[in-house]
Structure formats: structure tokens, C-alpha cells
Amino acid sequence: PLGMEHSAWLFKDVDTSLMAIPYGYNDLTRQPRVMGFYGYPTYPDGTLKTSVNEYARFLSVFVNEGRTFEGEQFLKPETVKEMLALKNFPGIESPAAVGLAWHFDGESYLHTGGDPGISTLVYFNPETDRAVIFFSNSGGEYDIPGVARLIFIDSKLSPLLIEKMNAP
């Protein structure tokens, strides 16, 4: 229903020729190292195979009160509100509270992910209608979350990037 036609959890459900290959870094040879495709038996807690454009379709539900890019109601607004409702758990200090799959840093919601050769970060603020999705086929050795956060916060950089992006 969200139009995520090329997204799936399992390799058998995607065209791997369209996927970026995960890379690491070999410290001995000082060269990039192909990690190759891999999965986990606990696949729903990570390894979603998707693109920035298709993930934006998922994110649209949270910044558009449950509506898709096309304006169709996918989730009820109260469901989105409940999913974004912040809960504090022992050991997590406010404002670093969490919602359902989303963390909150005091200003914006975010979700990060990372595995060998993969680094992802999503920020969004439903009050300002601003969001950034950053996926990389390299992990660990770069400050991917820092770069994505800079893009999200820097008001001069964001419009320039938006202007150069293709609409999902």
C-alpha cells in the first residue's frame, strides 16, 4: 500500500542486482573490502532491503499524519501519535526517550542502524516537515550519523540538497 515495490526483508524477494554491495575497510592493506550480502535469522530487527526513495514512502506516514505521498490514509492519525509517544525506561534520561521504533533527541525523532558494511540514519521532525534519510554501503570508519545530522540541522545546506534530489 505504501508503494515500496522493491523493498523486502528476505533476499529471495529482491533483485540483488539493484542493491549496493556492503564494504568494509581492510586496515592491513589499506583498501576497501567487499563484505558481500548477508542476513540474520532475526531479520526483522534489521536488514531491511530498501532504497532511500522507498524508505521515504514509509517515513511519509509519520510526517503526514498517517497519509502516503499520494494522500491516502495508511494509518490513523491517532495511531501515528501513539507510535511517536515518548516513553522513558530505566537508564534512559529525558529527553532521550523512545517511541515505537523511534528515538527522540529533544528536537527530532531518529532511527539508526548499522551492521558490517552498512550505516543508516533517519531524522525527522513532524512539526517542521523536515527529514533526512542517509544510507551508506560502508560502516563504522566514518561518522555517517554526524554527517546526516549536519545535513538535517544546517538550514543552508538542506535546501541545496533538496533541490538536487529526485522526488520519490
Secondary structure, DSSP 8 states (H G I E B T S, - for coil): ----TT-BSSGGGS-GGGS---EEEETTTTEEEE------TTGGGS--B--HHHHHHHHHHHHTTTB-TTS-B-S-HHHHHHHH--B--TT--TTS-B-SS-EE-SS-EEEEEEETTEEEEEEEETTTTEEEEEEESB-SSS-HHHHHHHHHH-TTHHHHHHHHS---
